[in-house]
Amino acid sequence: MTTPSEIIARGRRVIALEAQALTRTEERVGASFAAAVERIANAKGRTILAGIGKSGLIGRKIAATLTSTGTPATFLHPTESVHGDLGIVGKDDVAILLSKSGETDELLPLLEQLKRLGVGVIAITGDLDSTLARAADVALDASVEEEACPHDLAPTTSTTVTLALGDALAVALLEKKGFRREDFARLHPGGSLGRRLLTRVSDVMLTTQLPIVPPTATMREAVVLLAERRGIVLVADAEDTLQGLLTTGDLTRLMEREQDVFPVRVDSVMVRTPKTATADELGSAVVYRMEHHGIMAMPVLTDAGRIVGVVHLHDLMRAGAG
């Protein structure tokens, strides 16, 4: 009977084997990888992924990753391709064919048709001497010393390596194309990820009835606004240029050292260099700053320092920016 310690040891062995294989793969990334990235980046059409079995499943994931990071891609089943689905392939496309052996019977007819159409072919294979690797325009080495399967049969380590190479291609292409967070958000508008990437300070900031007082105001006036306007008061000149701010924390500290706080002028208590935000900033970036500095609200300023709003951490979190 297998003991818990034996189960743990086997699990660790699998992870160790795959980690070692990834390290060796990383060391092999070189000119052929750069050539593959250039070929995909320069293609005017889509990137076509194809593979059989487990390689096919990995191909579907790579296609999804490429598409979501700015490189339109689709999966083409090799068997169906020779029964009509080849019609989705155009001469401006580039293909990535996946095969551990490089001799997959169902894949080689597709390879022949792609070459006939003049489509560039990138192979990700475990055998650089295979038919697939020799016929491809670029071949990436996905060889492994052994599968994590104890019988060295089930694709495990090899599929991990193939997936990692696919991710590496996607990220390298993302950076080469200058794909931005905003572009990623545009392709992921649904769900919490889209909200986090799309929400800007201007979407949630308060712009009316702002708690603004002049530097000559007293704490009596400020205390009322602190209670009414969610614990923040902005100190500004006649042109609404920010001079400083007060929070309930500042009031508490003042009360600890002064018996009568009401006559005290706000400009003797205010924080003169507060953390601020701009209207076009991503909400997620402002949430990070607020949490890092322990701030619940920030004034929103123009480049010239004029107050245009106040943004609260809770409002950003409710909008999904956190």
Secondary structure, DSSP 4 states (H G I P E B T S, - for coil): ---HHHHHHHHHHHHHHHHHHHHHHHHH-SHHHHHHHHHHHH-SSPEEEEESTHHHHHHHHHHHHHHHTT--EEE--HHHHTTTGGGG--TT-EEEEEESSS--TTHHHHHHHHHHHT-EEEEEES-TTSHHHHHSSEEEE---S--SSTTS-SSSHHHHHHHHHHHHHHHHHHHHHT--HHHHHHH--SHHHHHHHH-BHHHH-B-SS--EE-TT-BHHHHHHHHHHTTTEEEEE-TT-BEEEEEEHHHHHHHHHH-S--TTSBGGGTSBSS---EETTSBHHHHHHHHHHHT-SEEEEE-TT-BEEEEEEHHHHHHTT--
